[in-house]
Amino acid sequence: MDKKDTIKHKGIVESIGTKSCWVRILQASACSSCEARKLCRSSESKEKLVEVKGHYPTLQVGNQVTLVGSVRQGLRASVLAYVIPLILMLVALFAGTRLGGDGIGALAALLFLALYYGVLFLLRDKLDKQFSFKIETN
């Protein structure tokens, strides 16, 4: 994988199981490293716990590691999480409004959004195989 095609997050191993381990990462927006972040209210960062599938016998709790994923995975996840639901919601809104008025349009948009995320929830095991990180030790 080429360096420009990867997403990397530094993290610390929280727990280790037989088939996966959990790594705590600090997810930071671009603003969080800015010098003016104390004056600006838009900067944000938050900790996340990420499950990494695989057996890592050399790792120990507390080890600092780097999680590596592909940019393509990130783009695909963004499309699934934001773009497709937006399109579905807009189509349902306009179709519902045209067929039954504003209230029906709004209800249809919310219903389609709930159904879409419900389907994603049901397909989570299949999606989990497509979206995964690998561990690089530091």
Sequence and secondary structure as in RCSB ss.txt:
>XXXX:A:sequence
MDKKDTIKHKGIVESIGTKSCWVRILQASACSSCEARKLCRSSESKEKLVEVKGHYPTLQVGNQVTLVGSVRQGL
RASVLAYVIPLILMLVALFAGTRLGGDGIGALAALLFLALYYGVLFLLRDKLDKQFSFKIETN
>XXXX:A:secstr
  GGGEEEEEEEEEEE SSEEEEEEEEE GGGGSTTTTT S   EEEEEEEEES  TT  TT EEEEEEEHHHHH
HHHIIIIIHHHHHHHHHHHHHHHHH HHHHHHHHHHHHHHHHHHHHHTHHHHHHHS  EEEE 
